[in-house]
Amino acid sequence: MVTEQVTIQDVYTHGHHESVLRSHRWRTAQNSAGYLLPLLEPGLRLLDVGCGPGTVTADLAALVAPGEVVGLDTSAAVLDLARATAAQAGVMNVTFRTADATALPFEDASFDVVHAHQVLQHLTDPVAALREMRRVTRPGGVVAVRDADYAAMTWYPPSSGLDEWLALYHEVTVANRAEADAGRRLLSWTRAAGFDPAGITPSAGVWCYATPEDRTWWADVWAERVTSSAFAQQAVGYGLADDVALELLAEAWRAWGQADDGWFAILHGQVLARV
């Protein structure tokens, strides 16, 4: 009996709507890859998997210059934005190309550092991606991964609307065969991918939105994302929500953003894995 192998296509829950890109462009190496920075030095060759609009990539490239940096993403359009980001920053040691995280187009042991920020949570097979990252990292090099954990997100004041948003987000990611609560699983996934446990350093990091400016920005970003991004389209397409329900979620985000004592924290799992 011959069994046909079925390839499951990864679905990016967020998509690349301007509201999503606006939040991604806020990211820097300092606020999103601080756990990796002490290991970086000039001359290292670095691969950034799932680089998006390239703000973190450009920062990393500046830190390892004149070492070569390659940024990968599945979207050719977002890579155009990444190239513009690098050019504006005056970073010349970085190139960008489209690729799949589970089939990296590089020879074994090609990089000193492989970095992936908020990537594994969107993959149907994150362990396969980690095996690929391990494969293309030289002996003695490091794979650095960081992902949010949605179930661990917390906020004040209480909001039934944000509770509904979080439940819907989980429902959409389940439909996409992805794992919204990836942060807590990074250590397990890294071990399953074949890394030596003695060379794995797990940790956690936090983003917090609590100043009036940060709170308003974060609320406005998500109010737009829940009605206009790929997440909204998927929620409707899967029959999990309708336009009225999504607008109510947007109103809940705006109401939270207007609270003088509003506070929102995102917990991330982080792993440094030596090869």
C-alpha positions as CSV (number, residue, x, y, z in Angstrom):
1,M,0.0,0.0,0.0
2,V,1.4,3.4,-1.0
3,T,0.6,6.3,1.4
4,E,0.5,9.7,-0.2
5,Q,2.2,12.4,1.9
6,V,0.2,15.5,2.4
7,T,2.0,18.8,2.9
8,I,0.2,21.2,5.1
9,Q,0.6,24.8,4.1
10,D,1.5,27.2,6.9
11,V,-0.9,30.1,7.3
12,Y,0.4,33.4,8.7
13,T,-2.3,34.5,11.2
14,H,-1.4,38.2,11.1
15,G,-0.7,38.8,7.4
16,H,0.9,42.0,6.3
17,H,-1.8,44.7,6.7
18,E,-0.4,48.1,7.5
19,S,-1.6,47.8,11.1
20,V,0.5,44.6,11.5
21,L,3.6,46.2,9.9
22,R,3.2,49.2,12.1
23,S,3.6,47.0,15.2
24,H,6.5,45.0,13.6
25,R,8.4,48.2,12.7
26,W,8.3,49.1,16.4
27,R,10.6,46.1,17.1
28,T,14.3,46.6,17.5
29,A,17.2,44.3,18.4
30,Q,17.2,45.9,21.9
31,N,13.5,45.3,22.7
32,S,13.1,42.0,20.8
33,A,16.5,40.2,20.9
34,G,18.2,41.5,24.0
35,Y,18.8,37.9,25.2
36,L,21.0,37.3,22.0
37,L,22.9,40.6,21.9
38,P,25.7,39.6,24.4
39,L,26.7,36.8,22.0
40,L,27.1,39.0,18.9
41,E,30.4,40.4,17.7
42,P,31.7,41.9,14.5
43,G,32.4,39.4,11.7
44,L,29.7,36.8,12.5
45,R,27.5,35.5,9.7
46,L,23.9,35.6,10.8
47,L,20.6,34.4,9.3
48,D,17.3,36.1,10.4
49,V,14.4,33.8,9.7
50,G,11.0,35.5,9.3
51,C,12.5,39.0,9.2
52,G,9.4,40.9,8.2
53,P,10.0,44.6,7.5
54,G,13.6,44.3,8.7
55,T,14.0,46.6,11.7
56,V,15.5,43.9,13.9
57,T,17.5,42.5,11.0
58,A,19.1,45.9,10.3
59,D,20.0,46.3,13.9
60,L,21.6,42.8,14.0
61,A,23.5,43.5,10.8
62,A,24.9,46.7,12.3
63,L,26.1,44.7,15.3
64,V,27.9,42.0,13.4
65,A,29.3,44.1,10.5
66,P,31.3,43.5,8.5
67,G,29.9,40.0,8.9
68,E,27.2,39.0,6.4
69,V,23.5,38.9,7.3
70,V,20.7,37.3,5.4
71,G,17.0,38.0,6.1
72,L,14.4,35.5,5.0
73,D,10.6,35.8,4.7
74,T,7.9,34.1,2.8
75,S,6.5,37.4,1.5
76,A,8.3,39.1,-1.4
77,A,6.4,42.3,-0.7
78,V,7.5,42.6,2.9
79,L,11.1,42.0,1.8
80,D,10.9,45.1,-0.3
81,L,10.1,47.0,2.9
82,A,13.0,45.3,4.6
83,R,15.4,46.4,1.9
84,A,14.2,49.9,2.3
85,T,14.6,49.7,6.0
86,A,18.2,48.6,5.7
87,A,19.0,51.2,3.1
88,Q,17.5,54.0,5.2
89,A,19.7,52.8,8.1
90,G,22.8,52.7,5.9
91,V,23.3,49.0,6.6
92,M,25.2,47.5,3.6
93,N,26.0,44.0,4.9
94,V,22.5,42.5,4.6
95,T,20.6,40.8,1.8
96,F,17.1,39.5,1.7
97,R,15.4,36.5,0.0
98,T,12.2,34.5,0.1
99,A,12.4,31.1,1.7
100,D,10.5,28.6,3.9
101,A,11.7,28.1,7.4
102,T,11.3,24.3,7.1
103,A,13.4,24.1,3.9
104,L,16.3,26.6,4.3
105,P,18.2,27.1,1.0
106,F,21.6,26.9,2.5
107,E,24.4,24.4,2.9
108,D,25.0,22.7,6.3
109,A,27.0,24.8,8.8
110,S,26.6,28.1,6.8
111,F,26.0,30.5,9.7
112,D,27.4,31.4,13.1
113,V,24.0,32.6,14.4
114,V,20.4,31.8,13.3
115,H,17.7,34.0,14.7
116,A,13.9,33.8,14.6
117,H,11.6,36.2,16.3
118,Q,7.8,35.4,16.6
119,V,8.1,32.7,13.8
120,L,7.6,29.3,15.4
121,Q,4.2,30.1,16.7
122,H,2.9,30.3,13.1
123,L,4.3,27.0,11.8
124,T,2.5,23.7,11.6
125,D,5.8,22.0,12.3
126,P,8.0,24.2,14.5
127,V,10.3,21.3,15.4
128,A,11.1,20.8,11.7
129,A,12.0,24.5,11.4
130,L,14.3,24.2,14.4
131,R,16.0,21.1,12.9
132,E,16.7,23.2,9.7
133,M,18.0,26.1,11.8
134,R,20.3,23.6,13.6
135,R,21.5,22.1,10.3
136,V,22.6,25.5,8.8
137,T,24.4,26.6,12.0
138,R,28.1,25.8,12.3
139,P,29.3,23.7,15.3
140,G,29.8,26.0,18.2
141,G,27.2,28.5,16.7
142,V,23.9,29.4,18.2
143,V,20.2,29.3,17.3
144,A,18.2,32.0,19.0
145,V,14.3,31.8,19.0
146,R,11.8,34.0,20.8
147,D,8.0,33.7,20.7
148,A,5.1,35.2,22.6
149,D,2.7,33.1,24.7
150,Y,-0.8,34.4,24.2
151,A,-2.4,32.5,27.1
152,A,0.2,34.2,29.4
153,M,-0.7,37.7,28.2
154,T,-2.4,39.8,30.9
155,W,-3.9,43.2,31.3
156,Y,-5.7,45.6,33.6
157,P,-8.4,46.8,34.0
158,P,-10.4,43.6,33.3
159,S,-12.2,43.6,30.0
160,S,-14.7,41.0,28.8
161,G,-14.0,42.2,25.3
162,L,-10.3,41.5,25.5
163,D,-11.1,38.1,27.0
164,E,-13.2,37.4,23.9
165,W,-10.4,38.7,21.6
166,L,-7.9,36.2,23.2
167,A,-10.4,33.3,22.9
168,L,-11.0,34.1,19.3
169,Y,-7.2,34.4,18.6
170,H,-6.7,31.0,19.9
171,E,-9.6,29.6,17.8
172,V,-8.1,31.1,14.7
173,T,-4.6,29.8,15.3
174,V,-6.1,26.3,16.0
175,A,-7.8,26.5,12.7
176,N,-4.5,27.4,11.1
177,R,-2.8,24.4,12.8
178,A,-0.5,26.8,14.7
179,E,0.4,27.3,18.3
180,A,-0.5,30.6,19.9
181,D,1.1,29.6,23.2
182,A,4.5,28.9,21.7
183,G,6.6,30.7,24.3
184,R,6.2,28.0,26.9
185,R,7.0,25.3,24.4
186,L,10.3,26.6,23.0
187,L,12.4,24.6,25.4
188,S,10.5,21.4,24.6
189,W,10.6,22.0,20.8
190,T,14.3,22.7,20.9
191,R,15.0,19.5,22.7
192,A,12.8,17.6,20.3
193,A,14.8,19.1,17.4
194,G,17.9,17.4,18.6
195,F,19.9,20.1,20.4
196,D,22.1,19.0,23.2
197,P,20.2,19.9,26.4
198,A,23.5,20.9,28.0
199,G,23.8,23.7,25.3
200,I,20.2,25.1,25.7
201,T,19.7,28.3,27.7
202,P,16.0,29.0,28.2
203,S,14.7,32.3,29.5
204,A,11.8,34.8,29.3
205,G,11.3,38.4,28.2
206,V,8.4,40.8,28.5
207,W,6.9,43.7,26.6
208,C,4.8,46.1,28.6
209,Y,2.4,48.8,27.4
210,A,1.4,51.0,30.2
211,T,2.4,54.6,29.5
212,P,-0.3,56.8,27.9
213,E,1.6,56.8,24.6
214,D,2.3,53.1,24.6
215,R,-1.2,52.1,25.7
216,T,-2.8,54.2,23.0
217,W,-0.5,52.9,20.3
218,W,-1.0,49.3,21.2
219,A,-4.8,49.7,21.5
220,D,-5.1,51.4,18.2
221,V,-2.9,48.8,16.5
222,W,-5.1,46.0,17.7
223,A,-8.4,47.8,17.1
224,E,-7.4,48.0,13.5
225,R,-6.0,44.5,13.3
226,V,-9.1,42.8,14.6
227,T,-11.2,44.4,11.8
228,S,-8.8,44.8,8.8
229,S,-5.9,42.3,9.0
230,A,-5.6,38.7,7.8
231,F,-6.6,37.7,11.3
232,A,-10.0,39.3,10.8
233,Q,-10.4,37.7,7.4
234,Q,-9.5,34.3,8.7
235,A,-11.9,34.7,11.7
236,V,-14.8,35.4,9.3
237,G,-13.7,32.8,6.8
238,Y,-13.6,30.1,9.4
239,G,-17.0,31.0,10.6
240,L,-15.6,32.0,14.0
241,A,-16.8,35.6,14.0
242,D,-18.7,38.2,11.9
243,D,-18.0,41.8,11.1
244,V,-20.2,43.0,14.0
245,A,-18.4,40.8,16.5
246,L,-15.0,42.1,15.2
247,E,-16.1,45.7,15.5
248,L,-17.1,45.0,19.1
249,L,-13.6,43.7,19.8
250,A,-12.2,46.8,18.3
251,E,-14.3,48.9,20.6
252,A,-13.1,46.9,23.5
253,W,-9.5,47.6,22.5
254,R,-10.1,51.3,22.2
255,A,-11.9,51.4,25.6
256,W,-9.0,49.6,27.3
257,G,-6.6,52.1,25.6
258,Q,-8.4,55.0,27.1
259,A,-8.2,53.7,30.7
260,D,-5.8,55.9,32.7
261,D,-4.6,52.8,34.6
262,G,-4.4,50.5,31.6
263,W,-1.6,48.0,31.6
264,F,-0.8,45.2,29.2
265,A,2.1,42.7,29.4
266,I,3.3,40.1,26.9
267,L,5.4,37.2,28.1
268,H,7.9,35.7,25.6
269,G,9.7,32.4,25.8
270,Q,13.4,32.6,24.7
271,V,15.9,30.0,23.9
272,L,19.6,30.1,23.0
273,A,20.7,26.7,21.7
274,R,24.3,25.9,21.0
275,V,25.0,23.6,18.1
